[in-house]
Amino acid sequence: MLWYSGNQDGVYGMGNMTTHKENVTFTHVEDLGGLEVLQARYHRQTFSRHSHENFCVGVINEGAQSFYRTGGTHIAPQDSIILVNADDIHTGRAATENGWSYHAMYPSAELLASLSKDMKTTAGATPYFPEAVVYDPMLALELRQSFKLLSIANNKLLKESVVFSALARLMMKHAKTKITPPVQINAQSQVLRVRSFLDDCPEENISLLELSSLVSLSPYYLLRQFQKMTGLPPHAYQIQARLRKSRTLLKHGCSILETAMLLGFHDQSHFHRHFKKSMGITPKEYVKNLLPELANSAI
């Protein structure tokens, strides 16, 4: 993940609405194909007319923004969602004395079309958002959770599941094409293939995009069908598959640290936390109870 952070007043670090400091953090999320993400706090910043080749989806965290888009000027207050279509001419400035802060992501038309696959057409369709500002508190909260997860999570499946689900719901609720629910197809064989892959290779740091490409389904449709059939989303199922394999490795004398690293856990504490939540005991306790002679060498 690459990022740049700078303060518009020449001071680095996040400011706040009362001190009128301006701060920008720009991120390329490599796990999601280089998805661009912006976190910003502006007070005096004014954007002249410009456009982006990608869509812009933003959530106002504090204050309010005024901007031109689609032939008129719009006000985006706190908790509202900003929607700018690819290549739309738009501007931006503060609508309140203390400015505004927001998160925004810039998904490509290709990504949104891919996510809409199986929702309306088999090939997918690029959406168009007729409203520049929508007030949808539940979706705004979901998008905020996506932004938070993008900055801290290292699990591809988890990040993609949350972010892509939020974008798919955004398209279904607010896109002009009014993407309709998909015709139910028999996805059982595709889901079984994905489940088998996760069972056989739980250590692989595979993405939702890669899994969906493997079985020719859209990421969102695969996510829904997989959870419907297994009771868990793919990222959660992958964790359980890793834990199942971890018990085999521990039984065969692998150390706890080696097991954690072999199975793709971020570190030993990450493995410890998931193992205890699943088994009710720690990995060391598991080895001690199962194989007392290995307990001292398990760490």
C-alpha positions, 0 to 999 in steps of 0.5 A, a space after each residue: 500500500 502506497 500513501 502520501 500525506 501532506 498538510 496544506 498549511 505546511 504542517 504534517 499530521 491530522 488537523 481538526 475542524 477548529 484549528 482549520 488545518 488542512 490535511 490530505 492522505 492519498 492511498 493506492 490500495 494494491 490489494 484492490 488493483 490500485 484502488 485510489 483512496 483519499 482522506 482529507 480535511 479542507 478549510 480554504 481549499 477550492 477545486 476548479 472545474 476538473 474531471 476524473 477518469 474514474 468514479 468518485 464515491 465519498 462520505 462527508 465526515 464533518 462539516 459540509 461541501 459545496 460543489 458543482 456537478 451535472 449542471 448545478 451546485 450541490 451541498 453535501 452535509 455530514 453523513 451524506 454520500 457524494 457521487 461523481 460519475 467518471 469524466 463528470 466536470 465538477 468543482 469543490 469548496 467548503 459550504 461551512 465556515 469550518 470547512 469539511 472532512 471526508 473519505 473518498 474512493 475512485 473505482 474505475 468504470 471497469 471495476 463497477 461494471 465487473 461488480 454489476 455482472 450477473 445483476 443486470 446483464 451477464 457482461 455487466 454494465 457501467 452505472 450512472 449516478 443521476 444524483 450528485 448527493 444522496 442521504 443514506 445513513 446505513 450505506 454511509 456507515 457501511 462505506 465508512 467501515 470500508 474506508 477504515 478496513 482499507 487502512 488496517 486490514 491485510 486480508 484480501 478477501 476481507 477487504 474486497 468482500 466489504 468494499 465490493 459489497 458496499 459498492 454493489 449496494 450503492 449501484 443497486 440503490 442509487 444507479 440510474 440503470 436501477 440494477 435489478 436482482 439477478 436471475 437466480 442461476 445454479 451456482 452450486 458447482 461454482 461455489 463448491 469449486 471455490 470452497 474446495 480451493 480454499 480447503 486445499 490451499 487455505 494459505 494462499 493470499 487469494 483475492 475475491 476477484 481471483 476467486 470470482 474469475 476462477 468460476 466466472 461469477 461476479 465478485 458480489 454474486 459469488 460472495 452472496 452465493 458462497 455465504 448462502 451455501 456455507 454460512 460464511 463469507 469466503 474470507 471467514 471460511 478461509 480462516 476456518 480452513 486455515 485453522 483446520 489445517 493448523 491442527 494437522 500441522 501442530 499434531 505433526 510437530 510444527 511449532 506454533 510460529 511456523 504454523 502461523 507463518 505457513 498458513 498465512 496468518 499475519 503473525 503469531 498473535 493473529 493466529 493465537 486470537 483466531 485459534 482461541 475464538 474457534 477452539 476455546 483454547 490457545 494453540 499451546 494449550 491444544 498441543 499440551 493437551 493433545 501431545 504433552 511431549 511436544 508442548 515445550 517445543 510448540 512455540 
